[in-house]
Amino acid sequence: MSGKGRIIFHIDMNSFYASVEMAYDPSLKGKPIAVAGNVKERKGIVVTCSYEARARGVKTTMPVWEAKRNCPELIILPPNFDRYRSSSREMFQILRQYTELVEPVSIDEGYMDITDTPYSFMAYDTAKEIQNRLQKELLLPSSIGIAPNKFLAKMASNMKKPLGITVLRKREVPDILWPLPVGEMHGVGKKTAEKIKSLGIYTIGDLAAADEHALKRLLGINGPRLKNKANGIHHAEVDPERIYEFKSVGNSSTLSHDSTDEEELLGVFRKLAASVSDRLQRKEVMASKLFIMIRYSNWKTITRSMMLKNPIDQKNEIMQEAENLFFKHWSREPVRLLGITGTDLVEKEQAYKQLDLFSFTEDAKDEPIQQMMEKLNQKFGSNMIKKGAKVKKKESKTKGTSFNKDFFQDEKKS
């Protein structure tokens, strides 16, 4: 690529967990393998699988019993967190040898901006070198998208898997992206795709030509943003610090009188949950951690927090968590003020389930969660999404942890 535009790479590791397992145990190479939770139980869920397993009908989120039925020779392994974190850290260390502008998105993917580096004059060759190094030094396959912005780079990396390198220029958007179903566009899930059919939008090209005001009425501020992306326009910069930002969305309310009435206090929480939910959705983010504030009639103020297994933005979910925290910590003294704050925000289109050994059974039983996983897979066009579930939350008075957050905190220290 040449010209004055930026040169952005999106590096997407192929079947990351399964690939890491094969790297640690070469005897697994070329065999159908799956990483799954609760591997000894028929209710376990497949987290990810090798391409050999996919060719035999094994899919991400599939129950282990069904995967074994489709592929009797399937080798099933339990997740190894430390192993994946270590391989991911080594992967990002290689990327940073080419530019300081590396933005991890998750444990197995990230963006690079090589515009102002000597590598900009040989972008494709550089991508090939990176891909070869990841394969040779870490024994891990990857796909790389090269484009003038992050959105197009993400779309490009999904086009050839495994071990693909795709260049996508803005002028090629009408020929390459516009004919695709709108549901294949990064950032458009099943629900959004269904919703915008009411506007006659079925392809990415339809979205690119859609009426902006109609999109805004239907989808809010996300409507015009999606239209811009469909036209190849995306101005977000590659920001190495983005993963370390811990923003918040919160609201509080002072009661007209000090109260110990449970129904009255829950009514305040319901209004706060609705307000926080609306703001999260307007900002297109989800909260991974929830705080409540209780201020008593004597002005004593306490805050309590809960790390969530899955990011949330719906008022009923926010209300449920806030109510649980409140009744656990309320002293039954008169309350003057209540507050709810969502923190550790993640962009909605980047939100995904955290991998947890004890959550797969609940996922299998919970149809709404299954639908969410399908939605996320549609958004990312990938089988690499980590699964989680509604399980008992761990309460915390300090910064909470999760698999990916632990990894990112380690990244920050290094």
C-alpha positions in Angstrom: 0.0 0.0 0.0 1.1 3.5 -0.7 -0.1 7.1 -0.4 -0.7 9.4 2.5 -3.2 7.3 4.3 -2.5 5.4 7.4 -1.4 1.7 7.3 -3.2 -0.4 9.9 -2.7 -4.1 10.5 -5.3 -6.2 12.3 -3.6 -9.4 13.6 -6.1 -12.2 14.4 -4.7 -15.5 15.8 -6.3 -18.5 14.2 -8.1 -21.0 16.6 -5.9 -19.5 19.3 -6.5 -21.8 22.2 -6.4 -25.0 20.1 -3.3 -23.7 18.3 -1.5 -23.0 21.6 -2.3 -26.6 22.7 -0.8 -27.9 19.4 2.3 -25.7 19.9 2.9 -27.2 23.4 2.1 -30.8 22.2 3.2 -31.3 18.6 1.6 -34.7 18.6 -1.8 -32.9 18.4 -0.9 -31.2 15.1 -3.2 -32.2 12.3 -5.8 -33.8 14.6 -9.3 -32.7 15.5 -9.0 -31.1 18.9 -11.3 -28.9 21.0 -10.8 -26.9 24.1 -13.8 -27.3 26.3 -15.0 -26.6 29.9 -16.1 -29.5 32.1 -14.6 -32.0 29.7 -15.6 -34.9 31.9 -19.2 -34.0 31.7 -21.6 -34.4 28.8 -22.8 -30.9 29.5 -19.5 -29.2 28.7 -19.3 -26.6 26.0 -16.7 -26.3 23.2 -14.7 -23.1 23.6 -12.8 -23.4 20.4 -11.6 -26.1 18.1 -9.0 -26.8 15.4 -9.8 -26.5 11.7 -9.6 -30.2 11.5 -12.4 -30.5 14.0 -14.4 -27.9 12.2 -14.2 -29.8 9.0 -15.8 -32.7 10.9 -18.8 -30.6 12.1 -17.5 -29.4 15.4 -18.4 -25.8 16.2 -17.8 -23.3 19.0 -20.5 -23.3 21.7 -21.5 -26.8 20.7 -22.1 -29.2 23.7 -19.3 -31.7 24.1 -21.6 -34.7 23.6 -22.8 -33.3 20.3 -19.2 -32.6 19.2 -18.2 -36.1 20.0 -21.2 -37.5 18.1 -20.1 -35.5 15.0 -16.5 -36.4 15.5 -15.9 -39.5 17.6 -12.1 -39.1 17.3 -12.3 -35.6 18.7 -9.5 -34.9 21.3 -11.0 -32.7 24.1 -8.7 -30.6 26.3 -9.5 -28.4 29.3 -8.5 -24.7 29.1 -5.0 -23.7 30.3 -5.2 -20.1 31.3 -1.5 -19.6 32.1 -0.5 -21.2 28.8 -2.7 -19.0 26.7 -1.7 -15.8 28.6 2.0 -16.7 28.1 1.6 -17.3 24.3 -0.4 -14.1 23.9 2.2 -12.0 25.7 4.9 -13.4 23.4 2.7 -12.6 20.4 2.4 -9.0 21.4 6.1 -8.7 22.1 6.8 -9.7 18.5 4.3 -7.0 17.3 5.9 -4.3 19.4 9.2 -4.9 17.7 7.8 -3.2 14.6 5.9 -0.3 16.1 5.0 1.2 19.5 1.5 1.7 18.3 0.1 -1.7 19.1 -3.4 -1.9 20.6 -4.5 -5.3 22.1 -8.2 -5.9 21.6 -8.3 -9.3 23.4 -6.1 -12.1 24.3 -5.7 -13.2 20.7 -6.1 -10.1 18.5 -4.8 -6.6 18.1 -4.1 -3.6 15.9 -0.8 -2.1 14.7 -0.2 1.3 13.0 3.0 1.1 11.0 2.4 4.4 9.1 5.3 6.3 10.5 7.8 3.5 10.5 10.2 2.3 7.8 8.0 -0.8 7.4 5.3 1.4 5.8 7.1 1.2 2.4 6.7 -2.6 2.4 3.5 -3.3 4.3 2.6 -6.6 2.7 6.1 -8.0 3.1 6.1 -6.8 6.8 2.8 -8.6 7.4 4.2 -11.7 5.8 7.3 -11.5 8.0 5.2 -11.1 11.1 3.0 -14.0 10.2 6.0 -16.2 9.5 7.6 -15.2 12.8 4.5 -16.0 14.7 4.3 -19.4 13.0 8.0 -20.2 13.3 8.9 -18.8 16.7 5.6 -19.5 18.5 4.1 -22.2 16.3 0.9 -20.1 16.0 -1.0 -19.4 12.8 -2.5 -16.0 12.2 -4.5 -14.0 9.7 -3.6 -10.3 9.0 -5.7 -7.5 7.5 -4.0 -4.5 6.0 -6.1 -1.3 5.5 -6.2 2.5 6.0 -8.3 2.2 9.1 -9.1 -0.2 11.9 -12.6 -1.2 10.7 -11.3 -2.2 7.2 -8.3 -4.0 8.7 -10.7 -6.0 10.9 -12.9 -6.9 7.9 -9.8 -7.8 5.9 -8.3 -10.2 8.5 -11.6 -12.2 8.5 -11.5 -12.8 4.7 -8.8 -15.4 4.6 -8.4 -18.0 7.4 -6.2 -19.6 8.4 -2.9 -18.0 7.5 -4.3 -15.3 5.2 -3.1 -11.8 4.5 -5.6 -9.5 2.9 -5.1 -5.9 1.7 -8.3 -3.9 1.6 -8.2 -0.4 0.2 -11.0 2.1 0.6 -11.6 2.3 -3.1 -12.2 -1.4 -3.1 -15.0 -1.2 -0.6 -17.8 -1.0 -3.2 -16.6 -4.1 -5.0 -15.5 -6.2 -2.0 -17.7 -5.2 1.0 -20.9 -3.8 -0.5 -22.2 -7.1 -2.0 -21.8 -8.9 1.4 -24.8 -9.5 3.7 -25.0 -6.7 6.3 -24.8 -9.3 9.1 -21.2 -10.1 8.0 -20.1 -6.5 8.8 -18.0 -6.1 11.9 -20.2 -4.3 14.5 -23.5 -5.6 13.1 -25.1 -8.4 15.1 -28.1 -10.5 14.3 -30.6 -8.2 16.1 -29.3 -5.1 14.4 -29.3 -6.9 11.0 -32.9 -7.9 11.6 -33.9 -4.4 12.8 -32.5 -2.6 9.8 -34.3 -4.9 7.4 -37.3 -2.6 8.1 -35.4 0.1 6.1 -34.7 -2.3 3.2 -31.1 -2.9 4.3 -29.9 -6.4 3.4 -26.3 -5.8 2.2 -23.4 -3.7 3.4 -24.0 -1.7 0.2 -27.6 -1.0 1.2 -26.3 0.3 4.6 -23.8 2.5 2.8 -26.5 4.1 0.8 -29.2 4.3 3.6 -30.8 7.4 4.8 -28.8 8.7 7.8 -31.7 10.2 9.6 -33.7 7.0 9.3 -30.8 5.1 10.7 -30.4 7.5 13.6 -34.1 7.2 14.5 -33.8 3.4 14.4 -30.4 2.9 16.0 -29.5 6.1 17.7 -26.0 7.5 17.2 -24.8 4.0 16.2 -26.8 4.3 13.0 -24.6 7.0 11.3 -21.5 5.4 12.6 -22.4 2.1 11.0 -23.2 3.9 7.7 -19.7 5.5 7.8 -18.1 2.2 8.3 -20.0 0.7 5.5 -18.5 3.4 3.3 -15.0 2.6 4.6 -14.9 5.6 6.9 -13.5 5.0 10.4 -11.4 7.6 12.2 -10.5 5.7 15.5 -6.8 5.7 16.1 -4.7 2.7 17.2 -4.3 3.5 20.9 -2.0 1.4 23.0 -3.5 2.8 26.2 -7.1 2.1 25.3 -7.2 -1.2 27.1 -6.1 0.4 30.3 -8.8 3.0 30.4 -11.3 2.5 33.2 -14.1 4.9 32.5 -17.4 4.8 34.2 -21.1 5.6 33.8 -23.1 6.3 36.9 -25.9 8.2 38.5 -27.1 9.0 42.0 -30.3 10.3 43.6 -31.0 12.1 46.9 -34.2 11.0 48.4 -36.7 13.7 49.4 -36.6 12.3 52.9 -34.6 9.7 54.8 -36.1 6.3 54.3 -36.0 2.7 55.4 -38.9 1.6 53.2 -37.6 -1.2 51.0 -40.1 -0.6 48.2 -39.3 3.0 48.1 -35.5 2.4 48.0 -35.9 -0.3 45.3 -38.0 2.2 43.3 -35.0 4.6 43.4 -32.7 1.9 42.3 -35.0 1.0 39.4 -34.8 4.6 38.1 -31.1 4.7 38.5 -30.6 1.4 36.7 -32.7 2.6 33.8 -30.7 5.8 33.6 -27.3 4.0 33.7 -28.6 1.5 31.1 -29.7 4.3 28.8 -26.3 6.1 29.1 -24.3 2.9 28.5 -26.3 2.1 25.4 -25.9 5.6 24.1 -22.2 5.4 24.5 -22.2 1.9 23.0 -20.4 0.4 25.9 -21.0 -2.3 28.5 -20.0 -2.4 32.2 -17.8 -5.2 33.5 -18.0 -4.0 37.1 -20.8 -2.5 39.1 -20.6 -0.1 42.1 -23.4 1.0 44.4 -23.3 3.9 46.8 -25.3 4.2 50.0 -25.4 7.4 52.0 -27.1 7.3 55.3 -29.0 10.0 57.2 -25.9 10.7 59.2 -24.0 11.3 56.0 -21.9 8.1 56.4 -21.3 6.9 52.9 -20.2 3.4 51.7 -19.5 2.0 48.3 -19.5 -1.6 47.4 -18.6 -3.2 44.1 -19.1 -6.5 42.2 -17.0 -7.8 39.3 -19.3 -9.2 36.6 -18.6 -12.4 34.7 -20.1 -10.9 31.6 -20.4 -7.2 30.6 -23.9 -5.8 30.9 -25.9 -2.8 29.7 -29.6 -3.8 30.3 -31.5 -2.2 33.1 -32.9 -5.4 34.5 -29.4 -6.9 34.8 -28.1 -3.7 36.4 -31.0 -3.6 38.8 -30.5 -7.2 39.8 -26.8 -6.8 40.6 -27.5 -3.5 42.4 -30.3 -5.0 44.5 -28.1 -7.9 45.5 -25.3 -5.6 46.6 -27.7 -3.3 48.5 -29.4 -6.0 50.6 -26.1 -7.6 51.4 -24.6 -4.3 52.8 -27.5 -2.1 53.9 -27.4 -1.7 57.7 -31.2 -1.0 57.8 -30.5 2.6 58.9 -32.3 5.4 57.1 -31.0 6.1 53.7 -30.4 9.6 52.3 -28.9 8.9 48.9 -28.4 5.9 46.5 -26.1 5.6 43.5 -25.2 3.1 40.8 -22.1 3.2 38.7 -20.9 0.9 35.9 -17.1 0.8 35.4 -14.4 -1.1 33.5 -16.3 -0.3 30.3 -15.8 -2.2 27.1 -17.1 -1.2 23.6 -20.2 -3.1 22.9 -18.9 -4.4 19.6 -15.8 -5.7 21.4 -17.6 -7.2 24.3 -17.3 -11.0 24.6 -17.8 -13.7 27.2 -14.9 -14.4 29.5 -13.6 -17.9 29.5 -14.5 -19.6 32.8 -14.0 -23.2 33.7 -17.2 -23.3 35.7 -19.6 -21.4 33.4 -20.1 -23.7 30.4 -22.9 -25.8 32.0 -24.9 -22.7 32.7 -24.4 -21.5 29.2 -25.8 -24.7 27.8 -28.9 -24.4 30.0 -29.5 -20.7 29.4 -30.9 -20.0 25.9 -30.6 -16.2 26.1 -26.9 -16.6 26.7 -26.7 -19.0 23.7 -28.4 -16.3 21.6 -25.8 -13.7 22.8 -23.0 -16.0 21.9 -24.4 -16.5 18.4 -24.8 -12.7 18.1 -21.1 -12.2 19.1 -20.0 -14.8 16.6 -21.9 -13.1 13.9 -20.3 -9.8 14.8 -16.8 -11.1 14.8 -17.1 -13.6 12.0 -15.0 -15.8 14.1 -15.1 -18.9 16.3 -12.6 -17.4 18.7 -15.1 -15.8 21.1 -14.6 -16.8 24.8 -17.6 -18.1 26.5 -19.0 -17.3 30.0 -22.3 -17.5 31.8 -24.5 -16.1 34.5 -22.8 -17.6 37.6 -22.3 -16.5 41.1 -20.5 -13.2 41.0 -17.4 -12.5 43.1 -17.7 -9.5 45.2 -14.8 -7.1 45.4 -13.9 -3.9 47.3 -10.9 -3.5 45.1 -10.2 -3.8 41.4 -11.6 -7.1 40.2 -9.9 -9.5 37.9 -10.8 -11.7 34.9 -8.8 -13.8 32.5 -8.4 -11.0 29.9 -8.1 -8.2 32.5 -5.4 -10.1 34.3 -3.6 -10.4 31.0 -3.9 -6.7 30.2 -2.8 -5.7 33.6 0.3 -7.9 33.1 0.8 -6.2 29.8 0.7 -2.8 31.4 3.4 -3.8 34.0 5.7 -5.2 31.3 
